[in-house]
Each structure stands twice: as structure tokens, then as C-alpha cells.
Amino acid sequence: MKRLLLIVLLLSATTFSAVADKGMWLPSLISSRIKDMKSKGFKLSAEDIYSINKASLKDAVVLFDGGCTGEIVSEKGLLLTNHHCGYDAIQALSTVEHDYLTYGFWAKSHAEELPCPGLKVHILVRMEEVTERLAAGESKEQIIAKAEAEGVGFRASVESMYYGNIAYLFIYREFSDVRLVGTPPSAIGKFGADNDNWIWPRHTGDFSVFRIYANEQNEPAEYSASNKPYKPARHFKVSTKGVKEGDFTMIYGFPGNTQEYITSDAVRYISELSDPTKIALRTERLDIIGRAQATSAKIRLQYAAKHANIANAWKKWQGEVKGINRLGTVAKKLAYEERFRRENPDKAYLLDSLAAAYERNAEGYFNYELYSETIRGIELQRVVNIAFSSASEEAKMAAAELFYKDFVLEVDRQLAVAMLTQYEAKGTFISEELKALFAAHGGAKGYAEWLYDNTKLGSMEGFTVEAAKCDPMTEFVMALQPIMQRIKPYTYRNFSNIPDIERWFRPYVKALMEWDKSRAFFPDANLTLRVAYGKVAGYEYADGEYHLPQTTLEGIMEKDNPEIYDYNIPQSLRDVYATKDYGRWGVTMNGKYTVPVCFIATNHTTGGNSGSPVINGNGELIGINFDRTWLSTMSDIEFDETLCRNIICDIRYVLFVMDKVGGAGWLIDEMGI
């Protein structure tokens, strides 16, 4: 009976109206939000969003490459996602001779589509609540094994919600034959790069096009030339009618991580220690890589994806700290906690226990984060792991070749010197073995320089398993093992997920839900499928400065600069602009004939929502989500409805680029537009 009452409590908590457009809702429970969604312009039913009895919109959404979202837009498995989500795959296919990152790529037929080894997408079959099965003694492993035995290519996971108060089983079909169909040049797909990242107004055509392939039975299969385009149960219809301020928007995707219910202790750690430290370390890494990229087109290409991956969170954390401080989030949390204490004196011990647990684990978690940002940024140690892996000799050599393809010894040397110096200065979990190596060479800097002077593993020519056995790089890796064992208990994505802390969050969140009846509780994001809804809306960026919700081609042309790589748009785009040959994608906005590029909305999003379909009230695709504004990045912790905006690539710009830049009209025809 207690289990039943708890589940009823948690489910009923979602029936209250959220503040503004806040919330990331489980699609299987979306019926509790439909009334509110319809009041804001949604015209479909809950079963149109999620159903296991008939095809629904969930069947057209994919988890892309384990960390992004994508959407199926044709009966032949055509898939849209972000350019930055497909970046690694595009970069892996690129060479100096065939630089798809710089110049783009557009297949003219199925035969020209490029296989992407290692790239996988997952489509949700169903989700179901399994709390009682676990309580009855069934293990996660048993539940997962039963689920995966149900079908070909089935993969499953059991995920906790509300800090373990409820558990859900997610069953997916995993497709591993995914092929690149098209991508714009980086000067469109990554227009503005780091300068414009997290910024509004935005003019980035952040999209790429892939296709899912399946076997003759339309089932998941490894790559084969005989595979056929996948026939989805449902695909998104595209609307080219456009948007205006106030229009309903819905995001359907896989948000990765939010921390809605953490206490003031965790917020203080994030804003005062964790984020500032990580920002400083990544600034140093980015400076080193950036200087190297400026010297050579080859190095620029080799480190393009690495630079982008480092820079993304780097800039996000800067906005997060600024937002937390601007909103006074720590003070708000403290006030909320004090009210909880006053009104629930018998449960005040929960907050005391959480505070004590945070204090116990702070040093360990900081050392884990420090290790991740410094030591793990030294690439050459990976070849030691390759050499001593259990793979065959042939597989080891293939893995090494792939590694060295995008590796430059001098760049890694500079990174090692900088990061080991920082680790020596800030770390308190340094092993005795590593301390001895530092001491033998006058400190971390001297040791790093000696290490790279003496290793024989700096190139493919020097890589052999025998060479690795006695190489100083192996000695370095061995000296890291005690550190890795010491930080292992703290290797969780969030500080609050450490078991010693999380054990107190389970009763604390349950107590909050029993006490704060006016609050709409949604489970924190954990890379499971969610619905978020809102509206197209501008915002007041600063006093007297209102940012409109739509950008156009004019903004691209104002930034165009042939002397700057990230703003050097293709000549074909300049030519189209000069002749105003926009075809059916041209519109008149603010008295100008132009092409819409991006728009913003109030949807609650986070990492993982990159590539998510943005749909209108009729369930039609109107854009591809790709970012948040810089002032929104604190929304993982506190959502501010006045400023938090997600940034979306207008589907009309996607189609315009396909047509006028890529010459890929056949894809537009395939989408039925």
C-alpha cells in the first residue's frame, strides 16, 4: 500500500501547472499535461505523442550517437540532426583531399551515401514503470535481459526517476548501419563557431542529414551493401508555414542532465569552485589547440572536433556561473530550505544529512573533476591502453592508426606540460608513484617535457606492443592507476549522484513532493525521452534592449568575412544572396525579402536536446533545436522564464541550404514538400 501511495503521489504531482514553460515530461505520462498544452495551442492527443498500440511521434525520434537527438523525416529513414552532433562522424570521413567539414558533402543518390562506422541510433520501443518489480527482488540485469530478448536489435536500460523513488525500463531498437547523406560546409553548419556559441542573435545552419539502413526484414543489422533504407513506423511531416511570436512549440528529445532539486550546498560548489576551475583549465587547453590550428590546415582539421568538444561545455559553464550569480540561486535555495525546516521540523535532519554528505565528499569529487579536466586531456596515454588491450594484433594496429590520424605530438606535448603542471598545483590525490616521477625531474613541467622527449610512441611508426612494454609513457599510465582507484568512488556525472549523497536525496525529494503541493515536479533529465513545450518568444536582453525571436539571411551577410574561417561563407551563398534567388524559401519580413535562419522559444532544454525536433501545434516539424542562449545555461539548475530561451534552426533555412547550396532537391522531394 505504501508503494502504491508513493507512485500515486509522484504521478499526481505532474498534474499541477508548471511555472511558465518549465519542465521535461515523461511521454508515457504526458496525458497529465495535455490540458495545459492544448490551452497553449497544441492540437493533437496524448496518444499521438506516445503510444505502444499504434504509431506515434515517439517512433520518429531517435537517440543519436549516444548523446544527441535526431528526427526521421521520410518513409525511407531520412534523418535530421545537428551539424555538431554529426561532427565526429563527418570529421572521421574527412581528409585533406575530401574535406567534408570545410566544403560540405551532398550525396546525389543512395549509392553515394557514406557509411559511418561506429555511429548508432536508438528508437524507443516503449517505456514502463518497474519500481515494484525491483522492490519484489528482480534485479536490473534480469529486467534488462528479459526486455532485450523480445526482439532483434533490442537494447534496454533501467533508469531511476526522482532520485530513485521510481524506476523505469526503456527498451530501444539499436541501428548500427547509419550513413551520411549530406552536410553543409562548416561555415554554414558551424557559422560563428565558438564566438557565436550560446549566443543570440544566431545565424548557424546547425544541421546534417543521415539515413538509417536495415535488413530485408526492416530490422537492425550491421552494415551491408544489401541493406535497405529503414521504413519507420512514423516520420515527421515538415511545415514551411513559418513561425511568429507566441506560437506553440514542442521539443521531443533526449535531454541529458538537469539538477532541479539539488540543495544550496551543491549550487555553491558548482558556482564557486567546480565551474571556475574547469573554465580556467579549458581556456588553457583551447589556447594551445587554437594556436596550433592557426599554423596548419591539416592540424585545424585534425583538432576541429576536439576543439569543439572542449569549447562547448567551457562556454556553457561561463554562462551557468553568471546566471546562478545573477539569479541569486544559492540564496533562493537557502530560503527554500529554511522554510522546509520550519514547516517540517521532523524532517530537517534530511537537510543536515545532505550537508554533511556533501562536506564528506567534496575533496574526492573535486579531485575526480580535476583529473578529468587535466590528466584525461593528455591523449598519448591512450595508445598504452590500445597496446595492452585484449584485442587481436590486427585490431590493435587498426585502433592505433585511427588514433594517430588525428594526433599531433607537439600539440599533445604542450597540453601535457600545461595540464600536469595544473594537476600538481591543485590535486590532493596525487599518487606516490607520480610524485616520485615529478620529483625526479624537478616537478611536473620538467617531467612532462622529459616524458615527450623520451617516448617512442609519438607516431604510428614507433607503435608496437613490444615498444609499449618498456616505454616511459607506460610508466606514466601505471603511475595513474592508484589515482584512478582513489577517484573511482566519485566518478559520477553530478556531485549529487554519489551514493553517499544520493541516499539522502531519495527521502528528501519524496518529502518535498508531499510538502510543496503547488510545485510541479518533473524527473531530472537523464538522457531518456522527454517532452518540453513552450512558445516562440523574444526577451529583454538588457535594459531597453529587446531581442526579437527570429533571425534572417541578412544577419549572415553582415557577419560574412572571407578572412575569418568561421565566417567565410560559401561563394554559392553569396551568389544566391546577390541575385535574391531564394525560390520558394524566400519570405518578406520587416519589409525585406529574405530567408529565415533561426528562432528562439521558451522550451526547457539541455545537453542531449541538440538535434531535437521542434514541432508546432499540429505536430509538424518547424525546426531543429541546437542550443540555448548564454543567459539560459543555468536552466539545468534554475529555469528563469523571463530569459531562458532555446535556439532553433528554422526548417526553412535547412531546406534552403539543401536546395540552393547543396543542390540536393531530391531530398526535399523525398520529404514530400
C-alpha angles and dihedrals in degrees: 000000000000090000091051093049091050093051091048089050094051095045094045090051089074093060093078118091114261123234105268107313098332122138147070107226131199107246094221088061097040092114086081089063101039096093091055092043092051091050087059097048109281112140104184132082132252089253090056087060098043131008136147092192098058140012111288139170090274088070090063096052122085137190099234120213093333098290112048140049131242138181132222112231106177144039088253099062096263108169133200124198137144124298088232091052091054092039097103092049092046092047092049090055093047128094132172087262094046103030101177091169093061101032104025129229133244123182113217094204142003089270091063096051111116123232114234109211113217095012113127136177128198128208118199114242095183145319125222137179112251102172094118093046090056092044089052090059103265110138127229089244092055093048092048094047092053091048095048091051090062097080150000112284094006117158124180143187136184113224130187123229128200091016094305100318090117131020128205133196116220118196119193139178109233117214117193101175101082121152134196111244102171146342132179120235113279089249085069103027093043098023109167092009113196094353093062098031111124089004133126131233088053132183104181122136090210101178141108133182128231136164131222117224128199138179127267090280091053089248129134113276140164116264115294132161087231094059118113132217109279117256106218125209088231137007132187120261113222124233120203095182091103133217140273134194112289096025117141116255131186128193118206112188153098109287109194112206140001131160103203097153104041118127130243090266092065095042090052091050091050097046100037105035118004103047096039091050094048092045091054093047094048091047088059093047093047092050091054094047093042093054090050093048091053090061100057141022089217094054090044089058095042093054100033097102092039092052092047093049092050094044097050098067091032092065093037091058091052091056091043093057091046092049095047091051094044093050094042089231095168092054091046092051091049091051091048091049092049091053089049089052093050095048096038106036091160090059100041087102088074091067092044090051092049092050091050092048092051090051092049093052103035097096093046095048093046090052090050091052092044091051091049093052097043116023096033089054089067103093105189093071087071092073089062089058089049092050094051098039121115092246123117120268090253092052091047092053091047091051091048092051090052091050096049092047089078100027129104115188097209092051091050091047091057091047091050093050092049098042098043089050090053092045092052090051099046108025124097097178096065110145122239088240093057092043089055092051091050092048093049091060103037097266140321095306094053092045093051091051092048091047094056092042091056107034116105093197097080094107141027089254090063097043117110131134090239092052091050092056093069101025120120089232088066090051088053092051091049090052088057095056097084089049092051090051091050095050094041094094088057100047098118128125093240131033088233093058094069103116093233088059101032092056087070094045093063095064091033095056090043089052091049091053092050091048108037101057094168095059122093107226118203123173115260115259114267104166093280124127114281142171122225123176138188140122143276106271142158122214143208104263094184138347107310093356114111119184114214116226098237135061128193144200090272089071091055092052091049090056096040110123122166090200094061116066096213093050100038100109121197116276088235090065091050090051093051090049093049093054095035086228093160097143115193092344095068120105137173112245126170089350095308130108103230148127122264113238113175140355137189133226140178098253117139104241141157140172110320091041087086106121094017118150114252110207136187129230091281093055093252124141112254101162151346117253114228114154151357129240116264090249089056102058093095087065088097084072105020125013114213110197093199095060111014110108133164118217120229134190105230110240089226090063090048090055092042091055092046090052107035102028103026100034088221100139090144089071091052089051090049090056089056096241 
